[in-house]
Amino acid sequence: MPVNPQILGKLEHFQRVLETWPSEHLARPAQRPSHNPTHSFWIDSSPDANPLAGEGSQDPLPSNADICIIGAGITGVGVAYHLIELMNNASLSFEHPLSIVILEARDFCSGATGRNGGHLTPAAFLEFARRHALFDTVEAKKSYEFEQHTTSLLVKIIEENGWASDVDLVEGGHISLLFTEKEEEDAKKDYEMARQAQLDLDGVEWVPKETVQAEYGAPYAGFREPGHNVWPLKVVTKLYQHARAHIGQSANLSLHTRTPVTAITQETVDNSSAYTVVTNRGSISCSRVVHATNAYASHLLPFLAGPEGIIPTRGQVMAIRASAGTDQIKTSGWDGNDGFEYWFPRPVKHDDEKPLVIIGGGREAVGPGYELYVDSDSETHPVVGKALREFLPSVFEGKYDPDSEPEMEWTGIMGYTKMGDPFVGPVADLLAANLQRDLYKRQYIAAGYTGHGMPRAFGCAEVIAQMILAELSDKEWKEPAWLPQRYLTWNRRVE
Ligand SMILES: Cc1cc2nc3c(=O)[nH]c(=O)nc-3n(C[C@H](O)[C@H](O)[C@H](O)COP(=O)(O)OP(=O)(O)OC[C@H]3O[C@@H](n4cnc5c(N)ncnc54)[C@H](O)[C@@H]3O)c2cc1C
């Protein structure tokens, strides 16, 4: 969510809430993904949207695997994709074909990736001043360079493989509306500091209130930045199918949906340690485990429960029809109200067609909790729903009918971290005590995108795949120049 749109702009509010949060909520690990999630546009609006929904759910589980990836969202599928691409590009092979298994609790890609806002927009400069104060110039710049890396790579893969129309990729740009003087001042300060630090600000443009009013009919100033929107589930489906099709002789890949992992225990096989990954359909002996479970990570890694770890946070989204045509609504993605609300019109073929707009946010209406520590996507929140219904008619006069009801409304669970950035790397490095660290050797994690995962998760997945291949090849992992240091687990002890 909040690309800048989404959440990053809200980090301040979120951190304030955390400081005053009642302690009884803090110790409880996340529950497993709920059995009866709300229906999202991306998953449920057409019967063929999720062709891999039940993939492998009836197939027997393998008795062992080299790598068990838990979670089939953009992170888990991204790790499998990158493992295979990296192996193919370097003609890597090992003693036996590398066996990679993805285990997913529910249907394929039915977590946050299948229920999000659909924005694929790297933050251009927002939050630069805060990051500059917290870290240094190089690290602050990497936040944006990393998102650029991830987004360009994903867009390049989509375009080179000819998937753009299948996955509804739209390069509509993104406009942030600045509702208050304070928002405008903060954004200008971020921009100025980023410019002085020579961050690439190509494509960023300030849009005065009069222009926004004349072109779009909203009475606010804003800024435009490059950005895409996309059908996230379809991208992840293509990535999985591509990985399967390019597997070659040196690896094999299988996916087992509707197979929740209930526990991970340590075992010893041929004098080396491995894990028993326990599911409701049997167990797999795995040499390595990747936690790609985002909001749900603390279910299997309980020390990640609480404010220093990954906080499940419910987001709500709806698909609502505009009452004006695409000629007036246009194709840009948007956010407004300090990044709380984010929306974009679904691609349409004709100018006079009234587009379906996907809008998320509204959590500020349930103050002071902001839906933090809510880990069930089985229901929507009526107060959030009311805020979302009222938002567009109040911003764009005459373009949305205030009495119009959404065609679909759903929730999904995001994984927040206090810093706003994900944890990436070996799980053991999050822990200080050696004894505890031993329990997690060769387990990896990439999770905690704080509602801003589309321009980050696929890049974090690439890092995990690199780390695993380095470990398997007995080589040292070389840190890519684009990766923010603070994402790495060894810089982020939680205990
Ligand atoms: C409502 C909402 C709106 C958002 N909007 C945007 C947006 O517009 N732009 C943006 O950049 N980001 C957005 N995000 C954030 C983005 O969707 C996430 O950061 C990203 O999808 C995370 O991907 P992931 O693969 O790590 O996690 P997920 O997609 O959540 O995948 C994790 C998977 O792990 C599975 N799992 C969990 N526990 C277990 C277990 N024990 N056993 C087996 N499987 C398990 C889950 O079922 C799930 O499928 C939004 C998120 C939400 C919820």
The ligand as a MOL file (V3000), in Angstrom:
LIG
                    3D

  0  0  0     0  0            999 V3000
M  V30 BEGIN CTAB
M  V30 COUNTS 53 58 0 0 0
M  V30 BEGIN ATOM
M  V30 1 C -4.8870 -4.6110 1.2740 0
M  V30 2 C -3.4710 -4.5000 0.7920 0
M  V30 3 C -3.1250 -3.5340 -0.1490 0
M  V30 4 C -1.8210 -3.4360 -0.6010 0
M  V30 5 N -1.5180 -2.6010 -1.6330 0
M  V30 6 C -0.2710 -2.5730 -2.1600 0
M  V30 7 C 0.0310 -1.8280 -3.3120 0
M  V30 8 O -0.8510 -1.2690 -3.9460 0
M  V30 9 N 1.3190 -1.7450 -3.7180 0
M  V30 10 C 2.3090 -2.3630 -3.0340 0
M  V30 11 O 3.4750 -2.2020 -3.3870 0
M  V30 12 N 2.0460 -3.1830 -1.9910 0
M  V30 13 C 0.7930 -3.3080 -1.5480 0
M  V30 14 N 0.4960 -4.1300 -0.5030 0
M  V30 15 C 1.5740 -4.9180 0.0850 0
M  V30 16 C 1.9510 -6.1120 -0.7930 0
M  V30 17 O 0.7910 -6.7310 -1.2810 0
M  V30 18 C 2.7810 -7.0990 0.0300 0
M  V30 19 O 3.8840 -6.4370 0.6060 0
M  V30 20 C 3.3150 -8.2450 -0.7990 0
M  V30 21 O 2.2860 -8.7970 -1.5840 0
M  V30 22 C 3.9210 -9.3110 0.1030 0
M  V30 23 O 4.1690 -10.4620 -0.6770 0
M  V30 24 P 4.5900 -11.8020 0.0390 0
M  V30 25 O 4.7140 -12.8270 -0.9850 0
M  V30 26 O 5.7650 -11.5530 0.9180 0
M  V30 27 O 3.3860 -12.1010 1.0360 0
M  V30 28 P 1.9540 -12.7670 0.7160 0
M  V30 29 O 1.4810 -12.4230 -0.6270 0
M  V30 30 O 1.0850 -12.4820 1.8890 0
M  V30 31 O 2.3180 -14.3010 0.6800 0
M  V30 32 C 2.5820 -15.0190 1.8620 0
M  V30 33 C 1.9230 -16.3680 1.6760 0
M  V30 34 O 2.3260 -17.2110 2.7370 0
M  V30 35 C 1.2280 -18.0870 3.0040 0
M  V30 36 N 1.4400 -18.6300 4.3550 0
M  V30 37 C 1.4700 -17.9450 5.5150 0
M  V30 38 N 1.6920 -18.7930 6.5440 0
M  V30 39 C 1.8070 -20.0390 6.0170 0
M  V30 40 C 2.0400 -21.3370 6.5710 0
M  V30 41 N 2.1850 -21.5390 7.8780 0
M  V30 42 N 2.1180 -22.3850 5.7110 0
M  V30 43 C 1.9910 -22.2100 4.3540 0
M  V30 44 N 1.7480 -20.9840 3.7960 0
M  V30 45 C 1.6640 -19.9310 4.6150 0
M  V30 46 C 0.0190 -17.1670 2.8990 0
M  V30 47 O -1.1690 -17.8980 2.7060 0
M  V30 48 C 0.3980 -16.2890 1.7250 0
M  V30 49 O -0.1280 -16.7790 0.5060 0
M  V30 50 C -0.8120 -4.2820 -0.0400 0
M  V30 51 C -1.1620 -5.2670 0.8760 0
M  V30 52 C -2.4890 -5.3910 1.2800 0
M  V30 53 C -2.8560 -6.4950 2.2330 0
M  V30 END ATOM
M  V30 BEGIN BOND
M  V30 1 1 1 2
M  V30 2 1 2 3
M  V30 3 2 2 52
M  V30 4 2 3 4
M  V30 5 1 4 5
M  V30 6 1 4 50
M  V30 7 2 5 6
M  V30 8 1 6 7
M  V30 9 1 6 13
M  V30 10 2 7 8
M  V30 11 1 7 9
M  V30 12 1 9 10
M  V30 13 2 10 11
M  V30 14 1 10 12
M  V30 15 2 12 13
M  V30 16 1 13 14
M  V30 17 1 14 15
M  V30 18 1 14 50
M  V30 19 1 15 16
M  V30 20 1 16 17
M  V30 21 1 16 18
M  V30 22 1 18 19
M  V30 23 1 18 20
M  V30 24 1 20 21
M  V30 25 1 20 22
M  V30 26 1 22 23
M  V30 27 1 23 24
M  V30 28 2 24 25
M  V30 29 1 24 26
M  V30 30 1 24 27
M  V30 31 1 27 28
M  V30 32 2 28 29
M  V30 33 1 28 30
M  V30 34 1 28 31
M  V30 35 1 31 32
M  V30 36 1 32 33
M  V30 37 1 33 34
M  V30 38 1 33 48
M  V30 39 1 34 35
M  V30 40 1 35 36
M  V30 41 1 35 46
M  V30 42 1 36 37
M  V30 43 1 36 45
M  V30 44 2 37 38
M  V30 45 1 38 39
M  V30 46 1 39 40
M  V30 47 2 39 45
M  V30 48 1 40 41
M  V30 49 2 40 42
M  V30 50 1 42 43
M  V30 51 2 43 44
M  V30 52 1 44 45
M  V30 53 1 46 47
M  V30 54 1 46 48
M  V30 55 1 48 49
M  V30 56 2 50 51
M  V30 57 1 51 52
M  V30 58 1 52 53
M  V30 END BOND
M  V30 END CTAB
M  END
